[in-house]
Amino acid sequence: MLSSFHFRPSQLEILRYCGGKMGIAAVPGSGKTFTLSALAAEIIARGLLAEDQEVLIVTLVNSAVENFETRIRSFFPDRIQVLYKYRVRTLHGLAHDIVRERPALAGLDERFQILDEREAGFILKGAVQAWLTAHGSLLEDYLDPELEPPKRDRVLRGRSGRTYCMKSPWPLSAQPKMHVLSQMTCAICSNAPVCLCR
């Protein structure tokens, strides 16, 4: 299978690997990906794997995953020969596979989900808002005493969940002359419904 390739002596030494620990130190462009792909193909071709085993290659970047997979497949004219015989993952992908296969070991429910950045951002924002609502008085100590009332109110509204008119130092619920009906009018700027100057 690999006889048509001309390997350097150091690469041949790697291809003779039969088990145990092995470290490979090489400069960029020296053929590490090619050699490790050839080693994976050689292990598969020699039939060294038990029925429930596979070759695992772990890399750091997503682009290397496809590169490894393409190279390993290129050593086999029949792609079926390598089906389910190897797995190439990033470090994060491997961690995900392990947790997905055995979530209880990580203290997770079997139905756990991994959030994308957008979903995680919503949850983080909600948690911060909840904390600020519960501990808002702590925030006031960090505000500049010279901060203009509208800006101060904008910051405090975010932490309290109360609705403020940005032209008024008071929350709408505390402003004088409020009309508590289906519409609320800001007593300072007279905008309705609620206050459009928020």
ROFIMI-258578 format. One record per residue (C-alpha): x negated, y negated, z negated; chain; residue number from 1. Coordinates in nm, 4 decimals, decimal comma. Layout:
% ROFIMI-258578
{node {X; Y; Z}; 'A'; NUM}
...
END
This chain:
% ROFIMI-258578
{node {0,0000; 0,0000; 0,0000}; 'A'; 1}
{node {-0,2683; -0,2534; -0,0983}; 'A'; 2}
{node {-0,5427; -0,0990; 0,1146}; 'A'; 3}
{node {-0,5008; -0,3593; 0,3909}; 'A'; 4}
{node {-0,6025; -0,6414; 0,1533}; 'A'; 5}
{node {-0,9648; -0,7237; 0,0747}; 'A'; 6}
{node {-0,9989; -0,7888; -0,2967}; 'A'; 7}
{node {-1,2985; -0,9394; -0,4732}; 'A'; 8}
{node {-1,4670; -0,7209; -0,7386}; 'A'; 9}
{node {-1,3037; -0,9166; -1,0232}; 'A'; 10}
{node {-0,9614; -0,8702; -0,8622}; 'A'; 11}
{node {-1,0212; -0,4974; -0,8190}; 'A'; 12}
{node {-1,1004; -0,4741; -1,1903}; 'A'; 13}
{node {-0,7621; -0,6310; -1,2678}; 'A'; 14}
{node {-0,5865; -0,3880; -1,0316}; 'A'; 15}
{node {-0,7346; -0,0929; -1,2256}; 'A'; 16}
{node {-0,5426; -0,2009; -1,5367}; 'A'; 17}
{node {-0,3619; 0,0929; -1,6970}; 'A'; 18}
{node {-0,2279; -0,0504; -2,0218}; 'A'; 19}
{node {-0,3146; -0,2474; -2,3331}; 'A'; 20}
{node {-0,4165; -0,6105; -2,3613}; 'A'; 21}
{node {-0,5817; -0,7974; -2,0778}; 'A'; 22}
{node {-0,6683; -1,1630; -2,0419}; 'A'; 23}
{node {-0,7381; -1,3308; -1,7097}; 'A'; 24}
{node {-0,9191; -1,6630; -1,7029}; 'A'; 25}
{node {-0,9475; -1,8258; -1,3628}; 'A'; 26}
{node {-0,9490; -2,1681; -1,2047}; 'A'; 27}
{node {-0,6546; -2,2973; -1,0009}; 'A'; 28}
{node {-0,6435; -2,1549; -0,6508}; 'A'; 29}
{node {-0,8484; -1,8470; -0,7369}; 'A'; 30}
{node {-0,5671; -1,6056; -0,6542}; 'A'; 31}
{node {-0,4176; -1,5300; -0,9977}; 'A'; 32}
{node {-0,0585; -1,5210; -0,8700}; 'A'; 33}
{node {-0,1521; -1,2996; -0,5760}; 'A'; 34}
{node {-0,3591; -1,0637; -0,7926}; 'A'; 35}
{node {-0,0958; -1,0330; -1,0669}; 'A'; 36}
{node {0,1737; -0,9771; -0,8027}; 'A'; 37}
{node {-0,0453; -0,7065; -0,6487}; 'A'; 38}
{node {-0,0937; -0,5503; -0,9938}; 'A'; 39}
{node {0,2826; -0,5451; -1,0536}; 'A'; 40}
{node {0,3352; -0,3875; -0,7109}; 'A'; 41}
{node {0,0623; -0,1318; -0,7809}; 'A'; 42}
{node {0,2160; -0,0298; -1,1156}; 'A'; 43}
{node {0,5552; 0,0121; -0,9478}; 'A'; 44}
{node {0,4097; 0,2021; -0,6488}; 'A'; 45}
{node {0,2086; 0,4420; -0,8681}; 'A'; 46}
{node {0,5281; 0,5346; -1,0527}; 'A'; 47}
{node {0,3819; 0,4416; -1,3916}; 'A'; 48}
{node {0,7155; 0,3152; -1,5218}; 'A'; 49}
{node {0,9669; 0,5246; -1,7106}; 'A'; 50}
{node {1,3288; 0,5059; -1,5979}; 'A'; 51}
{node {1,4116; 0,2397; -1,8600}; 'A'; 52}
{node {1,0954; 0,0311; -1,8098}; 'A'; 53}
{node {1,0097; -0,2631; -1,5908}; 'A'; 54}
{node {0,7098; -0,4849; -1,5253}; 'A'; 55}
{node {0,7537; -0,8205; -1,6969}; 'A'; 56}
{node {0,5761; -1,1298; -1,5681}; 'A'; 57}
{node {0,6106; -1,4463; -1,7758}; 'A'; 58}
{node {0,5171; -1,7847; -1,6356}; 'A'; 59}
{node {0,5608; -2,1442; -1,7438}; 'A'; 60}
{node {0,7359; -2,3067; -1,4478}; 'A'; 61}
{node {1,0463; -2,2191; -1,2443}; 'A'; 62}
{node {0,8661; -2,2608; -0,9117}; 'A'; 63}
{node {0,6253; -1,9791; -1,0038}; 'A'; 64}
{node {0,9160; -1,7376; -1,0639}; 'A'; 65}
{node {1,0248; -1,7383; -0,6995}; 'A'; 66}
{node {0,6616; -1,7310; -0,5859}; 'A'; 67}
{node {0,5927; -1,4145; -0,7897}; 'A'; 68}
{node {0,9161; -1,2473; -0,6794}; 'A'; 69}
{node {0,8481; -1,3176; -0,3116}; 'A'; 70}
{node {0,4908; -1,1897; -0,3348}; 'A'; 71}
{node {0,5846; -0,8685; -0,5185}; 'A'; 72}
{node {0,8586; -0,7903; -0,2647}; 'A'; 73}
{node {0,6141; -0,8555; 0,0212}; 'A'; 74}
{node {0,4101; -0,5492; -0,0818}; 'A'; 75}
{node {0,7076; -0,3181; -0,0148}; 'A'; 76}
{node {0,8574; -0,2641; 0,3299}; 'A'; 77}
{node {1,1743; -0,1292; 0,1663}; 'A'; 78}
{node {1,3084; -0,3797; -0,0923}; 'A'; 79}
{node {1,5110; -0,1018; -0,2598}; 'A'; 80}
{node {1,1826; 0,0471; -0,3876}; 'A'; 81}
{node {1,1336; -0,2445; -0,6258}; 'A'; 82}
{node {1,4940; -0,3047; -0,7243}; 'A'; 83}
{node {1,5163; -0,3285; -1,1088}; 'A'; 84}
{node {1,1479; -0,2394; -1,1453}; 'A'; 85}
{node {1,0219; -0,5839; -1,2399}; 'A'; 86}
{node {1,1385; -0,9082; -1,3942}; 'A'; 87}
{node {0,9799; -1,2519; -1,3553}; 'A'; 88}
{node {1,0846; -1,5132; -1,6087}; 'A'; 89}
{node {0,9747; -1,8458; -1,7440}; 'A'; 90}
{node {0,9024; -1,8547; -2,1155}; 'A'; 91}
{node {1,2441; -2,0157; -2,1699}; 'A'; 92}
{node {1,4132; -1,7648; -1,9409}; 'A'; 93}
{node {1,2593; -1,4747; -2,1327}; 'A'; 94}
{node {1,3758; -1,6226; -2,4634}; 'A'; 95}
{node {1,7255; -1,6573; -2,3147}; 'A'; 96}
{node {1,7218; -1,2941; -2,1957}; 'A'; 97}
{node {1,6171; -1,1687; -2,5389}; 'A'; 98}
{node {1,8828; -1,3718; -2,7198}; 'A'; 99}
{node {2,1475; -1,2742; -2,4616}; 'A'; 100}
{node {2,0651; -0,9033; -2,5047}; 'A'; 101}
{node {2,0480; -0,9142; -2,8872}; 'A'; 102}
{node {2,2225; -1,2307; -3,0161}; 'A'; 103}
{node {2,2760; -1,0925; -3,3675}; 'A'; 104}
{node {1,8984; -1,0933; -3,4255}; 'A'; 105}
{node {1,9052; -1,4702; -3,3817}; 'A'; 106}
{node {2,2165; -1,5094; -3,5977}; 'A'; 107}
{node {2,4349; -1,5942; -3,2973}; 'A'; 108}
{node {2,7832; -1,4872; -3,2017}; 'A'; 109}
{node {2,8016; -1,2481; -2,9043}; 'A'; 110}
{node {2,9868; -1,5193; -2,7079}; 'A'; 111}
{node {2,7294; -1,7955; -2,7577}; 'A'; 112}
{node {2,6796; -2,0481; -2,4785}; 'A'; 113}
{node {2,3865; -2,2567; -2,3728}; 'A'; 114}
{node {2,4778; -2,6195; -2,3170}; 'A'; 115}
{node {2,3515; -2,8310; -2,0327}; 'A'; 116}
{node {2,2026; -3,1740; -2,1040}; 'A'; 117}
{node {2,5325; -3,3543; -2,0464}; 'A'; 118}
{node {2,7271; -3,1354; -2,2907}; 'A'; 119}
{node {2,4474; -3,1543; -2,5451}; 'A'; 120}
{node {2,4498; -3,5339; -2,5107}; 'A'; 121}
{node {2,8231; -3,5499; -2,5876}; 'A'; 122}
{node {2,7804; -3,3314; -2,8957}; 'A'; 123}
{node {2,4804; -3,5304; -3,0159}; 'A'; 124}
{node {2,6650; -3,8597; -2,9649}; 'A'; 125}
{node {2,9643; -3,7243; -3,1568}; 'A'; 126}
{node {2,7447; -3,6064; -3,4431}; 'A'; 127}
{node {2,5687; -3,9431; -3,4628}; 'A'; 128}
{node {2,9025; -4,1281; -3,4575}; 'A'; 129}
{node {3,0401; -3,9017; -3,7315}; 'A'; 130}
{node {2,7318; -3,9582; -3,9457}; 'A'; 131}
{node {2,7440; -4,3343; -3,8912}; 'A'; 132}
{node {3,1140; -4,3395; -3,9799}; 'A'; 133}
{node {3,0461; -4,1558; -4,3050}; 'A'; 134}
{node {2,7306; -4,3498; -4,3911}; 'A'; 135}
{node {2,7944; -4,6875; -4,2248}; 'A'; 136}
{node {2,6884; -4,8914; -4,5233}; 'A'; 137}
{node {2,3366; -4,7566; -4,4804}; 'A'; 138}
{node {2,3250; -4,9027; -4,1303}; 'A'; 139}
{node {2,4038; -5,2558; -4,2477}; 'A'; 140}
{node {2,0753; -5,2659; -4,4409}; 'A'; 141}
{node {1,8869; -5,2326; -4,1123}; 'A'; 142}
{node {2,0731; -5,5015; -3,9201}; 'A'; 143}
{node {1,9073; -5,8377; -3,8785}; 'A'; 144}
{node {2,0889; -6,0857; -4,1068}; 'A'; 145}
{node {2,0552; -6,3449; -3,8272}; 'A'; 146}
{node {2,2393; -6,1184; -3,5810}; 'A'; 147}
{node {2,5327; -6,2971; -3,4174}; 'A'; 148}
{node {2,8708; -6,1761; -3,5492}; 'A'; 149}
{node {2,9880; -6,0357; -3,2120}; 'A'; 150}
{node {2,6742; -5,8255; -3,1804}; 'A'; 151}
{node {2,6924; -5,7171; -3,5428}; 'A'; 152}
{node {3,0563; -5,6189; -3,4936}; 'A'; 153}
{node {2,9720; -5,4210; -3,1799}; 'A'; 154}
{node {2,7173; -5,2202; -3,3781}; 'A'; 155}
{node {2,9470; -5,1739; -3,6767}; 'A'; 156}
{node {3,2451; -5,0785; -3,4584}; 'A'; 157}
{node {3,0406; -4,7953; -3,3172}; 'A'; 158}
{node {2,9787; -4,6559; -3,6622}; 'A'; 159}
{node {3,3133; -4,7159; -3,8256}; 'A'; 160}
{node {3,5630; -4,6077; -3,5648}; 'A'; 161}
{node {3,7544; -4,9319; -3,6353}; 'A'; 162}
{node {3,8529; -5,1621; -3,3514}; 'A'; 163}
{node {3,7063; -5,5102; -3,3688}; 'A'; 164}
{node {3,7655; -5,8130; -3,1597}; 'A'; 165}
{node {3,4227; -5,9117; -3,0347}; 'A'; 166}
{node {3,5055; -6,2810; -3,0843}; 'A'; 167}
{node {3,6053; -6,2266; -3,4442}; 'A'; 168}
{node {3,4043; -6,1163; -3,7478}; 'A'; 169}
{node {3,7074; -5,9160; -3,8769}; 'A'; 170}
{node {3,8448; -5,5796; -3,7706}; 'A'; 171}
{node {4,1785; -5,6123; -3,5912}; 'A'; 172}
{node {4,3570; -5,4574; -3,8888}; 'A'; 173}
{node {4,2339; -5,7384; -4,1147}; 'A'; 174}
{node {4,2868; -6,0326; -3,8802}; 'A'; 175}
{node {4,5559; -6,2852; -3,9695}; 'A'; 176}
{node {4,8761; -6,3211; -3,7626}; 'A'; 177}
{node {4,8556; -5,9683; -3,6181}; 'A'; 178}
{node {5,1616; -5,8308; -3,4401}; 'A'; 179}
{node {5,1805; -5,4633; -3,5337}; 'A'; 180}
{node {5,4105; -5,3328; -3,2632}; 'A'; 181}
{node {5,3430; -5,1226; -2,9573}; 'A'; 182}
{node {5,0956; -5,3925; -2,8595}; 'A'; 183}
{node {4,8448; -5,5624; -3,0838}; 'A'; 184}
{node {4,7195; -5,9134; -3,0154}; 'A'; 185}
{node {4,3855; -6,0456; -3,1227}; 'A'; 186}
{node {4,4500; -6,3485; -3,3465}; 'A'; 187}
{node {4,1236; -6,5108; -3,2382}; 'A'; 188}
{node {4,1303; -6,4802; -2,8600}; 'A'; 189}
{node {4,5048; -6,3951; -2,8108}; 'A'; 190}
{node {4,4353; -6,1077; -2,5737}; 'A'; 191}
{node {4,6745; -5,8136; -2,5561}; 'A'; 192}
{node {4,7115; -5,5172; -2,5714}; 'A'; 193}
{node {4,4661; -5,4774; -2,8544}; 'A'; 194}
{node {4,1706; -5,6937; -2,7613}; 'A'; 195}
{node {4,0147; -5,6989; -2,4158}; 'A'; 196}
{node {3,7097; -5,8823; -2,5371}; 'A'; 197}
{node {3,5735; -5,5687; -2,7059}; 'A'; 198}
END
